[in-house]
């Protein structure tokens, strides 16, 4: 374990030196891999990373979208967007931004089914959500907070859930930042049910010495804050 740690630190030192030279012209270069949950990776990061890449043509950005917790110690990614701050390990954690979720369905679905005036009325509707035993973080257990104990159409992917709702599959708890992609989207009981969650940027503690990653992280955080705000304003 010690040899591995020394090897990682040596690699970091070499990388820092190389990229200090490469970055003297002002642009970022090399490869950076970001791990992110499905919703963030699909609806927030594409625009943010496209803009960062346009400003840094020598930079290669990889987005790994997986509905699970990444292991930074094993170097599965250079940095991770998480929905809850980790409490163990030599990690650096920075809160990025809050985001919001609401019950939502298509206008067509709502026209064709019984009216919803209170949360109890949801019992008469099909529910779209996560596969219960595949929820990898308690912050993603949205339906229980609405008093819903069943899921009629389920997926471990936020994108699949959005598409199920879009096809008239039922009512789901969706990110506000995903609603601009849902044609005819309507929030359901917005005055009675809303959730606030947060994104966190997680990095290995030793990586804070790498100027290239620090600059990328700063651009990523700034871009994510702006993009979440932009998308939620359109929801």
C-alpha positions as CSV (number, residue, x, y, z in Angstrom):
1,X,0.0,0.0,0.0
2,X,2.9,2.4,0.9
3,X,4.7,1.6,-2.4
4,X,1.5,2.3,-4.3
5,X,1.0,5.6,-2.5
6,X,4.6,6.6,-3.2
7,X,4.2,5.7,-6.9
8,X,1.0,7.7,-7.1
9,X,2.7,10.8,-5.5
10,X,5.6,10.4,-7.9
11,X,3.3,10.3,-10.9
12,X,1.5,13.3,-9.6
13,X,4.7,15.3,-9.3
14,X,5.8,14.4,-12.8
15,X,2.3,15.2,-14.1
16,X,2.3,18.6,-12.3
17,X,5.7,19.5,-13.8
18,X,4.8,18.4,-17.3
19,X,1.5,20.3,-17.3
20,X,3.0,23.4,-15.7
21,X,5.2,23.6,-18.8
22,X,2.3,22.7,-21.1
23,X,0.1,25.2,-19.5
24,X,2.4,28.2,-19.6
25,X,0.6,29.4,-22.7
26,X,-2.6,29.7,-20.7
27,X,-4.6,26.7,-22.0
28,X,-5.2,23.4,-20.3
29,X,-3.8,20.2,-21.9
30,X,-3.9,16.5,-21.3
31,X,-6.8,14.2,-20.2
32,X,-9.2,14.7,-17.4
33,X,-11.9,12.1,-16.5
34,X,-15.0,13.1,-14.6
35,X,-17.3,10.6,-12.9
36,X,-20.8,11.7,-12.4
37,X,-24.3,10.3,-11.7
38,X,-26.5,9.7,-14.7
39,X,-28.7,12.9,-14.4
40,X,-25.7,15.3,-14.0
41,X,-23.8,13.5,-16.8
42,X,-26.6,13.7,-19.3
43,X,-28.2,17.0,-18.6
44,X,-25.6,19.3,-17.0
45,X,-22.1,18.3,-17.9
46,X,-22.3,18.2,-21.8
47,X,-22.8,21.9,-22.1
48,X,-20.3,22.8,-19.4
49,X,-17.6,20.5,-20.8
50,X,-18.2,21.6,-24.3
51,X,-17.5,25.2,-23.4
52,X,-14.4,24.3,-21.4
53,X,-13.1,22.2,-24.3
54,X,-13.7,25.0,-26.8
55,X,-11.5,27.3,-24.6
56,X,-8.8,24.6,-24.2
57,X,-8.4,22.7,-27.5
58,X,-5.5,20.6,-26.2
59,X,-7.6,19.3,-23.4
60,X,-9.3,15.8,-23.6
61,X,-12.4,15.6,-21.3
62,X,-13.9,12.2,-20.5
63,X,-17.3,11.9,-18.8
64,X,-18.1,8.6,-17.1
65,X,-21.8,8.4,-16.4
66,X,-22.6,5.6,-13.9
67,X,-25.3,5.3,-11.2
68,X,-22.9,4.3,-8.5
69,X,-20.2,5.7,-6.2
70,X,-16.8,6.1,-7.8
71,X,-13.5,5.1,-6.0
72,X,-11.0,7.9,-6.3
73,X,-8.4,5.9,-4.4
74,X,-8.4,3.4,-7.3
75,X,-8.2,6.3,-9.8
76,X,-11.4,5.4,-11.5
77,X,-11.7,9.1,-12.2
78,X,-9.7,12.3,-11.7
79,X,-12.7,14.0,-10.0
80,X,-16.2,13.0,-9.2
81,X,-19.6,14.8,-8.9
82,X,-21.4,13.3,-6.0
83,X,-24.9,13.8,-4.5
84,X,-23.7,13.5,-0.9
85,X,-20.3,14.4,0.6
86,X,-18.1,11.4,1.4
87,X,-17.2,11.1,5.1
88,X,-14.1,8.8,4.8
89,X,-10.8,8.8,2.8
90,X,-8.2,11.4,1.9
91,X,-10.6,13.5,-0.2
92,X,-11.2,17.1,-1.0
93,X,-14.9,18.0,-1.1
94,X,-16.4,21.2,-2.4
95,X,-20.1,22.0,-2.6
96,X,-21.0,22.9,-6.2
97,X,-24.6,23.9,-6.2
98,X,-28.1,23.0,-5.0
99,X,-30.7,21.6,-7.4
100,X,-34.4,20.9,-7.2
101,X,-36.7,18.1,-8.0
102,X,-40.5,17.9,-8.5
103,X,-43.1,15.3,-9.3
104,X,-43.7,15.6,-13.0
105,X,-45.7,14.1,-15.9
106,X,-46.6,15.1,-19.4
107,X,-49.7,17.3,-20.0
108,X,-51.1,14.5,-22.1
109,X,-50.8,12.0,-19.3
110,X,-52.5,14.3,-16.8
111,X,-55.4,15.0,-19.2
112,X,-56.1,11.3,-19.6
113,X,-56.0,10.3,-16.0
114,X,-57.7,11.2,-12.7
115,X,-57.1,14.6,-11.2
116,X,-54.4,15.1,-8.6
117,X,-55.1,17.5,-5.7
118,X,-53.1,15.9,-2.9
119,X,-50.2,13.4,-2.5
120,X,-52.7,10.7,-1.6
121,X,-54.2,10.9,-5.1
122,X,-50.9,9.5,-6.5
123,X,-52.1,6.0,-5.4
124,X,-54.4,6.0,-8.4
125,X,-51.5,6.7,-10.9
126,X,-48.6,4.8,-12.3
127,X,-45.3,5.7,-10.7
128,X,-41.9,6.0,-12.4
129,X,-38.7,5.8,-10.3
130,X,-35.6,4.1,-9.3
131,X,-35.3,0.3,-8.9
132,X,-35.5,0.2,-5.1
133,X,-32.6,-2.2,-4.4
134,X,-30.4,-0.3,-6.9
135,X,-30.5,3.1,-5.2
136,X,-26.8,3.7,-4.4
137,X,-27.2,6.8,-2.3
138,X,-29.9,7.6,0.3
139,X,-30.2,11.1,-1.3
140,X,-31.8,9.4,-4.3
141,X,-34.6,7.8,-2.4
142,X,-37.1,10.4,-3.6
143,X,-40.4,8.6,-3.7
144,X,-40.3,7.7,0.0
145,X,-40.4,11.4,0.8
146,X,-43.6,11.6,-1.1
147,X,-45.1,8.7,0.8
148,X,-44.9,6.4,-2.2
149,X,-44.0,2.8,-1.5
150,X,-44.2,1.3,-5.0
151,X,-42.7,1.8,-8.4
152,X,-44.6,0.6,-11.5
153,X,-42.0,1.5,-14.1
154,X,-38.4,1.5,-12.7
155,X,-34.9,2.0,-13.9
156,X,-31.5,2.7,-12.4
157,X,-31.1,5.5,-15.0
158,X,-32.4,9.0,-14.6
159,X,-32.5,9.3,-18.4
160,X,-34.6,6.2,-18.8
161,X,-37.0,7.4,-16.1
162,X,-37.3,10.7,-18.0
163,X,-38.1,8.8,-21.2
164,X,-40.7,6.6,-19.4
165,X,-42.4,9.8,-18.2
166,X,-42.2,11.3,-21.7
167,X,-43.9,8.3,-23.2
168,X,-46.8,8.6,-20.8
169,X,-45.6,5.9,-18.5
170,X,-46.7,7.8,-15.4
171,X,-45.6,10.3,-12.8
172,X,-42.0,10.5,-11.6
173,X,-39.7,12.6,-9.4
174,X,-37.6,14.5,-12.0
175,X,-34.7,17.0,-11.8
176,X,-35.9,20.5,-12.7
177,X,-32.8,20.7,-14.9
178,X,-34.0,17.8,-16.9
179,X,-37.5,19.2,-17.6
180,X,-36.5,21.3,-20.6
181,X,-35.9,18.0,-22.4
182,X,-39.4,16.7,-21.6
183,X,-41.8,17.9,-24.1
184,X,-45.1,19.0,-22.5
185,X,-43.7,18.6,-19.0
186,X,-45.9,19.7,-16.1
187,X,-44.9,19.8,-12.5
188,X,-47.4,17.9,-10.2
189,X,-48.3,19.4,-6.8
190,X,-45.4,21.8,-6.9
191,X,-46.7,23.6,-3.8
192,X,-46.9,20.4,-1.8
193,X,-43.8,18.5,-2.9
194,X,-40.4,19.8,-3.8
195,X,-36.9,18.4,-3.0
196,X,-33.6,20.2,-2.7
197,X,-30.4,18.3,-3.2
198,X,-26.8,19.3,-3.8
199,X,-23.9,18.4,-6.1
200,X,-20.4,18.1,-4.6
201,X,-17.1,18.0,-6.4
202,X,-14.9,15.3,-4.9
203,X,-11.2,15.0,-5.6
204,X,-8.3,13.1,-4.1
205,X,-6.6,15.3,-1.5
206,X,-3.2,15.1,-3.1
207,X,-4.6,16.4,-6.4
208,X,-5.1,19.8,-5.0
209,X,-1.4,20.3,-5.7
210,X,-1.9,19.9,-9.4
211,X,-2.5,23.4,-10.9
212,X,-4.0,21.9,-14.1
213,X,-6.7,20.1,-12.1
214,X,-7.3,23.1,-9.9
215,X,-8.0,25.3,-12.9
216,X,-10.2,22.7,-14.5
217,X,-12.1,22.2,-11.2
218,X,-12.7,26.0,-10.9
219,X,-14.1,26.1,-14.5
220,X,-16.2,23.1,-13.9
221,X,-17.8,24.4,-10.7
222,X,-18.5,27.8,-12.3
223,X,-20.0,26.2,-15.4
224,X,-22.2,23.8,-13.4
225,X,-23.6,26.5,-11.2
226,X,-24.5,28.6,-14.3
227,X,-25.9,25.6,-16.2
228,X,-28.1,24.3,-13.4
229,X,-29.5,27.8,-12.9
230,X,-30.1,28.3,-16.6
231,X,-31.9,24.9,-17.0
232,X,-34.0,25.3,-13.9
233,X,-35.1,28.8,-15.1
234,X,-36.4,27.1,-18.3
235,X,-38.2,24.3,-16.5
